Amino acid sequence: MENGATPLTAIAESFEGLAKLVNSLKDSSQELRLDTLCDACSLVSVLFSSLGLAFKFAEIEYVSKVRDLVEASKKHETLHTILDADIANDTVKTPGSHTRNLRRVRQGLDLVRALFEQFMSTDEYSLREAASTAYTQVCAPYHSWTVRTAVSAGMYTLPTREQLLLKLNETNQSAEKKMRRYINASGPVIEYIDKLYISRKISLDW
């Protein structure tokens, strides 16, 4: 069943490449290309669609935000330039701004990281428990009561662990190996994005 071209393989490889790139940038004044980040982030969308209704909010929000950043990359070469442009225009936290959308995409990456960590914590752990814990940790603090309620109801429609592995064309063992690779690789990428905000005195609690 382990197939080199599975979605998880593509995600793990892409983020390992991105992490290597980020780690080679000596400090946050060196710049990561926006299109390079978008290429990796686009691959994550398939995961949200595999999780069905419960993560429909994440899929719709994440996919639209990545699409916006892909468009932005035609005009802005790096992550630095989209933040600086919004700071100059005083639109950092304006709905639809590139800086806000980057923040949401970063949240999506973190949600996947938390979901993978929960998924691997025990074989008996149901996907619903894993997804609920990950959502509560990463997204719930920033979502309205309406969204939190809809997500909570949607958790009952999640595929089983076995169904998800089947959709992703993985075995338990092969999936866990690739999830671990993503967890390790996404850390430096998330940290790099956070540092861009902190260096510009933009808080992270929104």
N, C-alpha and C positions, 0 to 999 in steps of 0.2 A: 504493500500500500504506500510505502514512503516514496514520494514522487518529487523529484528535484524541483518541479515547477509549481509547487503548491503556493497558495497565497501567503502562508506563514513563512515559507522559505524566502520569498521575494521581500517580505517586510523585514525579516531578520537581517538579510544581506544588505538591504538598502540602508537600514539604520546603523549597521556596523560601519558602513562606508561613511555615513554622515558623522558618526561619533569620532571616527579617525580624523576626519576633516576638522571637526570642531576642536579636538584635542591638539591639532597641529597649529591652531590659531593661538599664538602665545598669550594674548590677553584680549579683553573685549573690545579693544580699539581695532582689531583686525576683523575683517568682515566676512560673514557667510552670505553667499549668494541666495537670493530669495527663490529663484527657480529651482535650485538644488534642493532646498528644503521642501518645496512644493512637490517635487517628484517623489520624494520619500513619503510625504504625508498622504498623497493621493492613494497610495497602496493600502493604507489603513482602512479606507472606506468600506472595502469588502467585508471586513470584520463586523462592522456595525450592521450591515445588511444581513449577515449570517445570523445575527442575534434576534432578528425579527422585530415585532411590535414594541417590545419593552425599550429597545434602543432606537426606535424610529426618530425620537427627538434628537438623539446624538447623531444619527446618520444625516438627517435633514440639515441640522445646524452645522455639523462638521463639514459635510460635502459642500454646502453653499459657501462656507467661510474659506475653504481651500480653493474653491473656484474663484472667489474674489481675489485671493492672494496670487493665484496664477495670472489673472488679468493684471494685477498690480505689478507683477514681475516684468511686464512688457515696458513699464515706465520706470520702475524702481529696481535698481540692480541688486541691492542688498537689504537685509533686515534693518540695518541702521537707518537707511534713507526713508523707509516708510514711517518709522517712529519719529524721526526728526521733522518730516513733513507735517505730521499730525500735531506735533508740539508747536511748530511754527504757526499752524492754522487754528490752534486751540481746539482740536477735535479728537484728542486722545481717547476720551471715553464716550464719544458720540456714537450712538448705534449705527453700525455700518462702516465705521472708520476702519482702516487697515490695521491700526494698532489694536483696536478692540477685537477684530477678527483673528489676528495672530494670537491674542490672549486665549480666545476660545479654541483655536486649533491646538495650542499647547495643552489646554485642558483635556482635549480629546485624546492626545497622546498619553497624558498622565492617567486618564481613565482606563485606557487599554493596559497600561503598565500595572495598575492596581488590580484590574480584572485578572490578568495573567498570574499575578502573585497569589491572589485568592484561589484561582483555579488549581494552582499547583500545590497549595498548602496541604491538601489531603485528597486521596482518590475518592473518598466517600462524599466529599463536599459537593453539594449539588450546584449546578450552574446558577440557579436562582439565588442561593445564598451568596455565592461568589460575586455575582453581578450586583446584588443589593448592597453588599459591604463596600464594593468598589465605588458604586454610585454615591453612597452616603459619604464616603471619604472625600471624593474629588469634586463632584458636581452639585450635590444637594445644597450646600451652603450658599450657592449663587443662584439657585432656581426658585421661582415663585411657588407658592403652595399648590397652585393648579398643576404646574409641571411635575412637582414631586408626587402628587396624588396620581397623575396619569402614569408616571413611570412605575410607581408602586403596583398599580393594577396590571400594568403590562408585564411585570415580572412573571406572572403566572402563565404567560404565553411563550416564555423562553423555551428553546429546544433543550432536550436533555444533553448531558455531557456527551453521550454516545452519538446523538444526532448531530451535534456541533462538529465533533471530530470527523464524522462521515462527510458533512458538508465541506469541511476544509481539506478532505482527503488526507487525514493524518491518523496515526495510531496514538494512543495515550503517550507512549514513550517518545515518538518523533515530535509530537506537538510540544511536550514539556521542554524538550531540548531547544526548540526554536523560540518558545516563549521566554525561556531563560536568556537566550541571546538578545531578544528584543529588550527585555528588562534592563540588562547590562548596558546595551547600546543607547537606549532612549534617555537614560539618566543624564549623561553629559550634554545631550541636545536640549533637554528641558532646562537644565541648569544654565546653559548658554543663553537661552531666550530670557530666562528670569533675570540674569545679570544685565541684559540690555535695558530692561525696565528699571531695575534698581539704580543703574549708573545714571539714569536720567531722572531719578527721584520720582518714578511712577510706582505707586504701591502695587502689591500683588494680590490684594484681597478684594478683587472685584471680578 
